[in-house]
Amino acid sequence: MVFVFDLDGTICFKGQPVSEQIANQLDALKEAGHEVIFASARPIRDMLPVLPQRFHAFPLVGGNGSLLANHGNIVFRQAFADEQIKTILSIIKNHHATYLIDGDWDYAYTGPKDHPILQNVDPAKLATCMPVEALQTVVKILLLTVDSTEDVVKQLRELDVVIHQHRHEHVIDISPKGVHKWQALQMHGVREGEFIAFGNDANDLTMFQNAKHAVMVGHHDDVAPFANKIMPMDTDVEENIVNELNELARSHTLI
């Protein structure tokens, strides 16, 4: 069976790496013959610091599906069209927005120096922060502060892009057309109804809709209807995840 895991808020918490307790259970899945894939809103660059080194060669989905990596190398990137970038930068300027804009590896940042998202941006110092004009490709945009969220979202919806608004982070998350985790998983060879998904937020919705079994950590109103199990976000969450993985590994046959 294929097991697919979101990272933040699902198997790692508060910007900290995946714990050894959960990592050891992921090792057990592999040893039992199951496949493990990680699928995150983070770009590949920022997935690596929260994953133990032994998992870096696993199939990775980054940037909500705009980046794919395997065996430690980025094998696919889906970028915004040049005209889209030009329009989005105009919206940013007109609404005095600050941003985190990701290329396939390097990034541009104009947000507050104390913004909480910075704890997750290139913590291992693997990339370069540069002016957005210097990025050769743009695969993901986070608007961190804007003067009118409603107006900005309205203008963005006129473009052919994917928009997520994360409740707890108060950011506007923009991806190229057609980018979502399920689309990316299919490029990794995952088939509908033949994988188990763990997630916690709106960007996990397409995974849940196509999974054989879906586990939601915490609660999200849009995702909950597609979850087979909902695990509360409490002090026992990691132990509960390990127990759930043990049970799922035993109860689902290999594909």
N, C-alpha and C positions, 0 to 999 in steps of 0.2 A: 504494500500500500504506500502511496505517496502522502507524506505529511507536509503541509505548508504552514509556515509560521510568520505572521506579522511580528515586528520587534517591539517598538515602544508601546507600553501599556498592555502588552500581551504576554511576552516572555522576558522582557527586561523593563525596568521601572526607574523613573526619575533620572533618566540619562545614564544610569549605571549599566555596566556590561551584564550579559546573561550570566546568572549565578552558576556555580559549579553544580549545584543540586539539579538544576534544569539541564545544564550541559551534559551531565552524566546520563540523564535519561535519554537525551537525544543520541548519545553514543550507543545506548542500549537499543534504540530503534534501528540504527544502522547495523549493529551487530546481528539483529534479528532478521535483516534482509529488507527492511523498509527504506524508502528514499526520503530524504529531508531536504526541503527547499525553504529559503528565507525570502519573504516578500515585504518590502518596507517602503514607506514614503521617503526615507532617507536615500540620498544618492549612494552608489556603491562605496565611494570614498568614506562616507560616514557610517556605513554598516560595519565595516571591518573592525573599528575599535571596540564595538560592543559584542563582537563574536570572538570566541576563542580561536586562536590561530589555526587549530586543526579543522575548523569549519570554513576557512576562507576559500577553499577550492570547491565548496559545494555550489550547486546552482543558486544564483542570487537574482532577485528582481528588485531593482532600485528605482527611486523617483516615481513611485506608484505605477511602474510599468514602462517608463521611458528608457530604462537601462537594464540590460541583462548581462550577467557575468557567469562564467563557468571556468573551472580550473584556474581561477585567479585572474582571468582576463576578461575585459569588457568585450562582448561578442555582438552586441546590438545596441543602437541608440536611436531614439526617435526624437527629433528636434522640432522646434517651432520654425515655421517659414519666416524668411527675412521680413516680409511685409507685416506679419503678425507681431514680430518683435518691435518693429517700428511703431505700430499702433499702440501696443502695450506700453512702450516707453513714453509715448505721448500722453497716455492716460495717467501714468505715474507722475509725470511732470505737472500736468494740469491739476492733479489732486494732492500734490505734495506728499506722495507716498514714499515710504522707505521699503527696502526690499532685501531679500536674499535670492539671488539668481544663480542657478547652477548650470555650468557646462557639464560635459561628461566627466570631468575631473576637477577643474578649477572653478572658481566662483567669484561673484561680485556681491558686496555687502555694504548697505548704507544705513542700516537700522541703528537703533540706540546701542551704545556700548554696554549697557546693562540689560539688554533684552535676554530673557531666559533661553531663547532658542540658541544663543551663542554657545551654551554648554555642549550642544550636540553638533556644532559646525567644526569640522576638521580638527577634532581634539588631538589626533595623532600627528598633526602638522604634515600631512601627506600632500597637500595641494597649495596653490597660490591664490590669495585674494587679489583681484585685479579689477580695473574698470570694466564695466559691462561691455563696452565697445571692443575690448580685447579678447572676449570669449569667442572662440571659433564657432561653437554651437551653443544653443540654449535648450535645455531639456526640461527645466522645471523653474517655476517662479513662485516665491512666497512674498505676498505683500504684507508687511508687518504692521505698519501704521498708515492710515489714510484719513483724509479730512471728511470723507463721506462714504462709508462702506456701501450704502444702498446705491448711490450713483455709480460708484466704481463697478460693482457687480452687474448692474444694469448694462453698462457699456461693454463689459467683458462678455456678457451673454450674447452680444451681437456678433462676436467673433466665433470662429469654428474651433473652440478650445473646450477643455474639461475643467470645471471649477468645483472645488470642495471648500467648504467653510468649516473648520475644525472648532468645535464648541469651546474647548478648554484653552486653546492656544490663541484665539482671537486673531487668526490670520486668514488671508485669502490664498488658497492653494491653486495654482494654475498649471495645467499640463497640456501638451499638444493633443490634437484631435485623436480620438480612438484609444487614448492611453488609459489603461486600467489594469489591475493586477491579473484578472482572468485572461485578458488578451495576451499578456506577457507569459503567463504560465503555459498557455497553449504552445507558445514558441519554444518552451522548454520540454515539450512533448507530453504535457499533462492533458488527460482527457476528461471530458465532462462526466461527473458522477463517479470518478475513480480516484478521488483524493479526499483527505480530511483537512479542513482548514481551521486555524486558530486566528482570531482577530478581535478587534475592539472598536473600530471606528468606521465612518462612512466610506473610506477608501477600501474597506474590506468587503463591501457589499457584493460586488461582482463575484468574488471568490465564494462567498457564502451561497449565492444563488446557483452556483454550478458544482458545489461540493457534494460528495456522498454524505458527509457528516460535518457539521460546523459547530465550533465551540466559541462562544463569545465570552471574553473576559471583561468584567464590568458590565456597563449597559449603554447601548445606543439605540434610540427609538427606531431609526430606520433599518438597522441591522437585525434587531431582535426577532422580527417575524421569520427570519430565515435561519435562525440558530436552533440547532437540535438540543443544545445545552447552554445554559448561562451560568457562569461562575462568578460569584461576588468578588469585588475587589476589596479584600480584607487582609488581615495579617497572615492568614493561612493560604493565600492565593498560590504561592509557589508550590507548597506541598500538595495542594489540590490539583494543580496542573500536572505534577508528576504522577499522582494517583490516576488521573484521567488518562494520561498517556499510557500507563501500564495497562489499564483496562482496554483501551482502544487497540493497542498493539496485539492483545490476546484475542480480541473479538472480531478483528477484521483480517481476512485472508490476504495474502500477498498477491499483487497484480504485476 
